[in-house]
């Protein structure tokens, strides 16, 4: 039986994360890993949901954090459940009244293609009888706050904690969805392997605990300086 001592390990660990995953969870992950395994090297791989089954099966990545459901017999752990909300500029006329289904359907939508929860959102919209054709389609989720803040017409549907983090410094309003959508699970997947199990067990547990204990640092995508009290609260 192989033993594993994180304090002596010089392994390279590979974690697949989305753009928002890097912003929200990576600081907590690195802090947890460096505290116990100071010599471990960390490589972040850009999340590719379609490629994840192969990556996890072949050990190309050790772990993946995603809201997508990955086919295959991979061990996973649900870390958080995330609701979605509507985000718009405070100058948007829709911000002055409760958001209803007609207003949502008639609004100009901006979407980010890198949101891995987008398929679940689309399913919920279809169940509500909505066929949303976005006015603007962006690549990066992190581009959304300045684009929305500068528009009196565009709205976006994003995870609520992320929208609230942006609204702490951008002139944005966050409103509940006007239709039913179940919370989206953020899950941690681990590669399928029989090798180096002790190291993988430790890595899996350490990363899971780090994310579960973090509220996410999404406020760092900000529009002005962040008061020290907000920074402290986000730690």
N, C-alpha and C positions, 0 to 999 in steps of 0.2 A: 504493500500500500504506500503510495506517494504522499508525503506530507507537504504542506504549503505554509510558508511563513511570509506574510505580506511585507514584513519589515525588511526582508532580504531579497524580495523579488525584483527582478529587472525586466519583467515581461513587458511586451507592448499589448495593450488592450484596445480593441476597436469597438466603438459604439456608434450605431447609426442613429442620427438625430435630425429632426427637421430644423429649419431655420429658427423657428420659435423655440424649439427644444434647446438649441444651443444658447439662446438668449435667456430663456426661463430657468432651465434646469442645470446647465453645464457648470455654473459657478459652484452650486451645492455639491454636484458630483465630484468635481476636482478637489474641493475642500475635504470631502470625506475620504477620497482615495489617498490624497497626500498625507493626511493625518496618520494613516496606518501603513501606507506603502509609499514612502517618499521617493523610491527609485523607479516606480512603475511609470512607463511611458503611455500616454493616452493619445489615440488617433481617432478623431471624429470623422465619420463617413456621412456624406450627405444622404439623407433618407430617400430611398427609392422603393416605394411600396411594392411595385411589381417585381422587383428583383429580390426582395427580402426572403421569400421562401428558399431560393437557391443560396443566398448568402448565409442564412442560418443553418441550412442543411450541410453546407460545405465548410462552415467555420470561417468564412470570409470576414464576418463580424462576430463578435462575442455576444453583444447585446443590441437590442433595438428598442426604442421608445416611440410608440405610435398610437394614434386613435383608430387606425385601420385594423380590421380582423385579418390575420395572416393565416392562410390555409396551411395545413400540415400539423403534425403532432409535436409542436413545440411547447415547452413549458412557458406559461405566461403568468404574470401577476398584475392585477388591476391596482394601479397606484392612486388614481384620482378619478372622480366623475365630474365632468365639465358641462355646464349648460351654455347655450348660445344666447346672444342678445343682439339688438340692433344698435349700431353706432352711427352717429351723424354729427355734423357741425352744429354748434349751439345757434348758429345763424340760420340753419335750415328751418323753414316754416313748420315742418313736421315735428320739430322739437317742442313746439308750443302746445301740443295736444297729445293725449294718449294715442299710441300707435295702434290702429286697427288694421284688419286684414285688407280692406280696400286701399288704405293709404300705403300699406306695405307693397301691395301688388302694383300700384300705380307709380311707385317711386323709381328713381334711377339708381340702379344697383351697381356697385363696384365689387369685384371678387378677386381673390388671390388664388392662383392655380396651385400654389404650394401648400394650401391648407389641406392636410390629410383627412380632416373631418368633413370636407365638402361633400362626398358622396352621401353621408348620413344626413346632412342638411338638405340635400336635393330630394332625398326620399321623403323627409318630413314635409317639405314644401309641396311635393306631388300629392301626398295624402291630404293636404289641406286644399287641394284643387288649384294650386298655384303653378304657373309655368313661367319662371323667372328667366328673362333674357337680359344678361348684364349689359349695361351701357359701356362699362370699362372693365377690362380683364387685365390684371397685373400678374407679374410673375412672383413678386416677393410680398409676403404678408407685412413686412416691416415698412413697406412703402405706403401702406394704407393710412396711417394717422395724418401725415401732411396733406395727402390727396383729399381726404374727407374734410379736414379742417378748413381747406381752402375753397370748398364748394358749398353752395347753398342748396344743392339738389341731390348730391350723391349720398347713399346710405350703404352700409356694409353690415353683414351678419357674421359675427365673430364670437369666439368663446367669451363669456361675460367677464371673467376675471381679467382677461387681457384687455378688453375694452375699458374696464374700470381703471386699469393701470395706466392706459393711455390718457384717459380723461383727467387723471391727476395733474397733468401739465399741459395737455393740448385742450383747446376750446371745443370739447366734444361732449355730446349728450348720449347717455346709454339708456335704452328702453327695452323692456321685456319683449320677447317674441309675441306676435298676435296669433300664434297657432301653436299646437302641441308638438313638442319635440323632446324625446327622452334624453336624459343626460348622456353625454358621450364619454366612454371610458378611455382613460389614458393608461395603456398597458406596457409593461416591460416584458420583452421576449428574450429568451436565451437560446444560444445555438445548440443544436443537437450533436452531442459528442459523448464518447466514453473516455476521452483523454483529458488529463489534467482536471479531473472533476473537483478536487478540493479547491483549486484556484478559481474555477468557474463558480462554484458555490459561494465562495467568499465575495467575488466580484458582483454576482447577482444580488446577494443580500445587501451589500454595501450601497450599491447604486439605488436599489429599491428604497432603502431607508432614507437616503439622501433626498430623493425626490418627494417621498411621502412627507418628510419634515419641512419641505420648502414651500412657500407660497408662490414661488416663481418671481423672477426679477424682470417682469415685462415692463415695469415702469421706466426701465433704462432707455426705452424708445420714447424720448420725451421732447417737448417743444421749448422748454426753458429750463432754468436751474431748478433742482429738486431740493426743497427744504430738508434740513438735516433730520427733522423728526420723521419725514417720510422715508428717508434712506434707512434710518434705524429700524423703522417698522417693517421694512421689506427684507431685512437680514434674516 
